[in-house]
Amino acid sequence: MGGPPCQSKVVRYPRLEASRALLYIPGRRKELRLRQCHSSIDGADTSASGEVCVINPAATVKAERHSVIEGKTPDIGTTQARALLKSIAVADLVGLRDRAVLAVLAYTAARVGAVAKLTLKSFMSDGSQYTLRFAEKGGKSREIPVRHDLEQFLFAYIQAAKIAEGPLFRTANRKTKTLTKSAMTGIDICRMMKRRLKAAGLPRHFSPHSFRVTTVTDLLEQNVPLEDVQYLAGHSDPRTTRIYDRRRRKVTRNIVERISI
């Protein structure tokens, strides 16, 4: 047990495979065969654990660092978002529901999973304004004020569907256009949006997450403080909010349009 812990002697045998080496522990006859050990040990980093010096061949390898500047979620844009909402016929319950769902996504920047979890109790008033309480990731919750047109959309849907309790947004019977008692899932909302995009003649590669990108970009373009936009989007780190910002892409397009070729 005497001596510094890292005085192990590594002995290499040329006949052994390149992925093997023998490690001897001072004061012991027993040898340990370490598999998946790099054949070239000279200069390799080691870390001590008791009497054993563990060779880490990957410790000296420097990987390339990647910095994410902009996310990959497509930006639906304010013009196309408005066109999508206006294209929805509200002559039946399904139309009223779909318009309310998409409006919540657009006007709150909420995640689709949090929208799917909304109940009637999530839509509440403090006496001065209505809010929506979202159950977010990690057990967190946020209250977002409801703007006037979204409030009208929600009341029109709730009153027509006669919802008194339970899930706010519910699945529908396609034949009868009536609602069930089951809550829509995030996948249900995504599929509904794809159908509405197709009916409106808009690109179908957009998703519910596209509304978050558009809302964040739109508010930042209006010089709304980053901290306020960060809270609306429910981001714990402002760097995440910046990834949603598509203003950099618009600058790039303006530059390439000026090429004189």
C-alpha positions as a printed Julia matrix, in Angstrom:
261×3 Matrix{Float64}:
   0.0     0.0     0.0
   3.05    2.27    0.22
   4.08    4.89   -2.29
   2.15    7.3    -4.43
  -0.95    5.82   -6.02
   0.12    6.65   -9.57
   3.38    4.75   -9.81
   1.86    1.94  -11.85
   4.01    0.55  -14.62
   2.45   -0.02  -18.0
   4.08   -2.79  -20.02
   3.26   -3.21  -23.71
   3.73   -6.42  -25.64
   3.96   -6.12  -29.41
   2.18   -9.41  -29.97
  -0.93   -8.27  -28.13
  -3.72   -6.68  -30.11
  -3.63   -2.9   -30.33
  -6.71   -2.73  -28.1
  -5.05   -4.45  -25.12
  -2.38   -3.57  -22.56
  -1.1    -4.96  -19.25
  -1.23   -2.84  -16.13
   0.86   -3.87  -13.12
   0.03   -2.63   -9.61
   3.09   -2.02   -7.38
   3.46   -4.54   -4.59
   1.15   -7.09   -6.19
   1.78  -10.0    -8.49
  -1.66   -9.93   -9.98
  -1.93   -8.31  -13.34
  -4.97   -6.63  -14.75
  -5.74   -6.84  -18.41
  -7.38   -3.66  -19.63
  -9.38   -4.01  -22.8
 -10.15   -1.21  -25.21
  -6.98    0.58  -24.19
  -5.17    2.56  -26.85
  -1.98    0.94  -28.07
  -0.03    4.18  -28.01
   0.07    5.08  -24.33
   2.88    7.62  -24.46
   1.53   11.01  -23.42
  -1.93    9.64  -22.56
  -3.78   11.17  -19.63
  -4.27    9.05  -16.52
  -6.46    9.38  -13.46
  -5.74    7.8   -10.1
  -8.21    5.66   -8.21
  -6.63    4.02   -5.14
  -3.53    2.19   -6.42
  -4.76    1.8    -9.98
  -3.89    4.31  -12.68
  -6.7     4.19  -15.21
  -5.63    5.15  -18.71
  -8.17    7.25  -20.56
  -7.18    7.31  -24.26
  -9.98    9.77  -25.1
  -8.83   12.38  -22.58
  -6.29   13.91  -24.97
  -8.68   14.01  -27.92
 -10.11   17.46  -28.55
 -13.47   17.32  -30.27
 -14.76   20.1   -32.46
 -17.06   22.5   -30.62
 -20.41   23.29  -32.18
 -22.32   26.46  -31.41
 -26.03   26.55  -32.24
 -26.91   30.01  -33.54
 -30.33   29.33  -35.02
 -32.84   26.53  -34.56
 -34.13   24.24  -37.3
 -37.86   24.7   -36.67
 -39.41   26.46  -39.69
 -40.82   29.92  -39.1
 -44.44   30.15  -40.23
 -44.34   33.96  -40.23
 -47.02   36.4   -39.13
 -48.67   36.66  -42.58
 -49.12   32.92  -43.01
 -50.17   32.51  -39.36
 -52.96   35.06  -39.87
 -53.98   33.39  -43.13
 -54.19   30.01  -41.39
 -56.44   31.34  -38.62
 -58.72   33.16  -41.08
 -59.05   30.07  -43.29
 -60.79   28.02  -40.58
 -64.56   27.82  -41.01
 -66.28   28.06  -37.63
 -69.72   26.76  -38.59
 -69.23   23.66  -36.42
 -67.6    22.68  -33.13
 -64.49   21.26  -34.77
 -63.84   24.56  -36.54
 -64.31   26.53  -33.32
 -62.01   24.16  -31.47
 -59.27   24.22  -34.11
 -59.29   28.01  -34.33
 -59.03   28.27  -30.54
 -56.19   25.73  -30.38
 -54.11   27.44  -33.07
 -54.81   30.87  -31.58
 -53.53   29.7   -28.2
 -50.34   28.46  -29.86
 -49.9    31.75  -31.7
 -50.8    34.21  -28.94
 -49.12   32.52  -25.96
 -46.03   30.85  -27.51
 -46.87   27.81  -25.39
 -45.51   24.36  -26.14
 -47.96   22.02  -27.81
 -47.76   19.57  -24.89
 -48.77   22.3   -22.45
 -51.7    23.32  -24.69
 -52.91   19.72  -24.81
 -52.94   19.59  -20.99
 -55.18   22.63  -20.57
 -58.43   22.15  -18.67
 -61.37   24.46  -18.17
 -59.9    25.44  -14.8
 -56.74   26.56  -16.59
 -58.78   29.38  -18.16
 -59.44   31.75  -15.29
 -60.03   35.4   -14.44
 -58.53   37.46  -11.62
 -61.23   40.09  -11.95
 -59.3    42.3   -14.35
 -58.22   39.89  -17.09
 -58.34   36.26  -18.15
 -55.25   34.09  -18.07
 -54.23   30.59  -19.1
 -52.22   28.51  -16.66
 -49.88   26.13  -18.47
 -48.25   23.06  -16.95
 -44.78   23.18  -18.44
 -41.81   20.82  -18.51
 -40.16   19.9   -15.24
 -43.3    20.41  -13.18
 -43.26   24.18  -13.75
 -46.36   26.26  -14.38
 -46.86   29.66  -15.98
 -49.79   32.06  -16.26
 -50.07   33.92  -19.55
 -52.58   36.77  -20.02
 -55.2    36.17  -22.7
 -55.47   38.89  -25.34
 -58.91   40.13  -26.37
 -59.32   38.19  -29.65
 -58.08   34.94  -28.1
 -60.54   35.45  -25.25
 -63.37   35.71  -27.8
 -62.21   32.56  -29.6
 -62.08   30.59  -26.34
 -65.49   31.73  -25.12
 -67.09   31.0   -28.5
 -65.69   27.47  -28.4
 -66.46   26.76  -24.74
 -70.04   27.99  -24.97
 -70.78   26.13  -28.2
 -69.25   22.9   -26.85
 -70.97   23.4   -23.47
 -67.81   22.47  -21.58
 -68.39   22.62  -17.83
 -65.32   20.77  -16.59
 -62.46   18.55  -17.68
 -60.15   18.91  -20.68
 -60.39   22.15  -22.6
 -59.5    20.84  -26.06
 -61.11   17.49  -26.86
 -61.01   14.96  -29.64
 -63.85   14.88  -32.15
 -65.95   12.33  -33.97
 -65.2    12.93  -37.64
 -68.59   11.77  -38.88
 -70.82   13.62  -36.46
 -68.48   16.59  -35.82
 -69.18   16.23  -32.11
 -66.61   16.31  -29.35
 -65.72   13.45  -27.02
 -64.71   13.7   -23.36
 -61.1    12.76  -24.14
 -58.38   15.39  -24.28
 -56.42   16.02  -27.45
 -52.78   14.98  -27.34
 -49.86   16.88  -28.78
 -49.89   14.49  -31.74
 -53.61   15.16  -32.29
 -52.92   18.9   -32.4
 -50.04   18.42  -34.82
 -52.16   16.32  -37.18
 -54.99   18.83  -36.98
 -52.61   21.63  -37.91
 -51.32   19.66  -40.91
 -54.89   19.23  -42.15
 -55.61   22.93  -41.7
 -52.42   23.91  -43.5
 -53.36   21.73  -46.45
 -56.88   23.14  -46.57
 -55.5    26.69  -46.49
 -53.04   25.98  -49.3
 -50.04   26.62  -47.04
 -46.8    24.58  -46.8
 -47.3    21.49  -44.67
 -43.82   21.39  -43.16
 -44.88   23.8   -40.43
 -45.64   22.43  -36.97
 -47.15   23.78  -33.73
 -43.6    24.67  -32.68
 -43.41   27.04  -35.65
 -45.76   29.4   -33.8
 -43.22   29.7   -30.96
 -40.51   30.68  -33.44
 -42.74   33.26  -35.11
 -43.97   34.77  -31.84
 -40.45   35.1   -30.41
 -39.1    36.64  -33.61
 -42.05   39.03  -33.96
 -41.73   40.36  -30.41
 -37.96   40.8   -30.66
 -38.45   42.69  -33.92
 -40.68   45.08  -31.98
 -37.85   45.61  -29.47
 -39.66   43.83  -26.64
 -36.99   43.13  -23.96
 -35.38   39.73  -24.26
 -36.21   38.95  -20.61
 -39.94   39.42  -21.27
 -39.86   37.25  -24.39
 -37.85   34.65  -22.48
 -40.54   34.43  -19.79
 -43.33   34.2   -22.35
 -41.56   31.32  -24.08
 -40.83   29.62  -20.76
 -37.07   29.44  -21.32
 -34.77   29.21  -18.3
 -31.82   30.49  -20.33
 -31.95   33.56  -22.62
 -29.58   31.79  -25.02
 -32.38   29.35  -25.81
 -34.67   32.26  -26.66
 -32.07   33.65  -29.06
 -32.02   30.34  -30.94
 -35.7    30.94  -31.76
 -34.9    34.36  -33.21
 -35.05   34.29  -37.03
 -33.95   37.9   -37.6
 -30.47   36.67  -38.53
 -31.93   34.63  -41.39
 -33.81   37.66  -42.72
 -30.62   39.72  -42.75
 -28.89   36.96  -44.7
 -31.67   36.91  -47.31
 -31.44   40.68  -47.74
 -27.72   40.39  -48.37
 -27.92   37.6   -50.96
 -30.68   39.42  -52.84
 -28.18   42.21  -53.49
 -25.75   39.97  -55.37
 -25.4    41.42  -58.88
 -24.86   38.18  -60.82
